[in-house]
Amino acid sequence: MKKRFWKLLSLLLIAACALPAPSWAAGYTQTKYPIVLVHGLFGFDNIGPVDYFYGIASGLRDGGAKVYVTQVSAANSTEVRGEQLLTQVKQILAATGAAKVNLVGHSHGGPTARYVASVRPDLVASVSSVGGVNKGSKVADVLIGAVPGASYSLVNAVSGFISFLSGSPTLPQNSRAAAVSLSTAGTAAFNAAHPEGLPTTACGEGAHQARGVYYFSWSGAKPYTNVLDVSDPVLALTAIAFNGAKNDGLVASCSSHLGRVIRDDYALNHLDEVNQLVGITNLFETNPVTIFRQQANRLQGLGL
C-alpha cells in the first residue's frame, strides 16, 4: 500500500513538472525587451488612482516584465500620436539600455504602435494590437458625417482636460484629425503607407512577421457584459452602427485583425479589453489582466 502511494505521488510530481507554467509563476511575463503600453482615443496613463490599463501594468510586472505606460495626445491623428510615441520609445531605450521594445496598443493605440514599427522597425520587437482600429470604425464614420465643427472644439477641450489631469497638459489635441484617422477612409490611407501585418483578405490574418517585427492582435466581441458597468449601455448603443457584424461596441472584430490573431471573440467589450471600468468586466470570460500576461509569456517564448 505504501509503495503504491509513493509511486502515485511520484507520477503526480512528474506530471506537474511537465505542465506549462501557470500564469502566476515567477518569471512568467519576463520578456527580453520592455513592454510599452499605448492608450487609445481619449486615453491617458493614469488619472489619480485610476490607470487606463487598469491593473495590467502591475500584473505584468508581478511576473518579471519591465513595463512602461506612455502618454500621447488623447485625440489627434495617428501620425502625430505615432511621432509622440516614437520619442518616448527612444527615451525608454536610452533609460533601459534595451535594443528594442514590445509595443502593446489598445484601440487607436494599435495604429499608433504600428506607425512606430513601420518607420523605425529597428527599435521594435513586436506590436500587439488590442481592439485595434486597423481597418476603420463605423462609429468614426458616423461621427465624421454627424458632428459639426463646433462640437469638435468641445471634444478638443475635453481631450485637453484629460491630458491635463494625467500630467501632460501641453500635448496637442485635434479630435477632427482623430476621427478622420479612425474612419474607414482614413485608415485605408494610413494602411497604404504602413501595411505591415495587415490581412490581405477582409477578415483573415496578416503576416506574423514583417521587417523583423512580430505582429499580433486580439479583441472582444460582446458590447454589453456587466450590468454594474455604467459604460456598457453606451457601447451597446454604438454597436448598432455595425449592422449586426461582430464587434466590441466600437470596433468590428474583422477590423481589429493584425498579424497573428490570438482571438477576436472574447466576451469582452472595448473597455473591458483594458480591464475598464476599474476592473468591472465580464465575470464569465478570461480576466483581461490574464490575457495580457499570456501575451507577455508568448513573447517570452519567442525570445522577445
Secondary structure, DSSP 8 states (H G I E B T S, - for coil): -HHHHHHHHHHHHHHHHHS---TTSTTTT--SS-EEEE--TT--SEETTEESSTTHHHHHHHTT--EEE----SS--HHHHHHHHHHHHHHHHHHH--S-EEEEEETTHHHHHHHHHHH-GGGEEEEEEES--SS--HHHHHHHHH--HHHHHHHHHHHHHHHHHTT-TTS---HHHHHHHHSHHHHHHHHHH--TT--SSTTS---SEETTEEEEEEEE--S---TT-TTHHHHHHHGGGGTT--BSSSSBTGGG--SEEEEEEES--TTGGGTTTTT---TTS--HHHHHHHHHHHHHHTT-
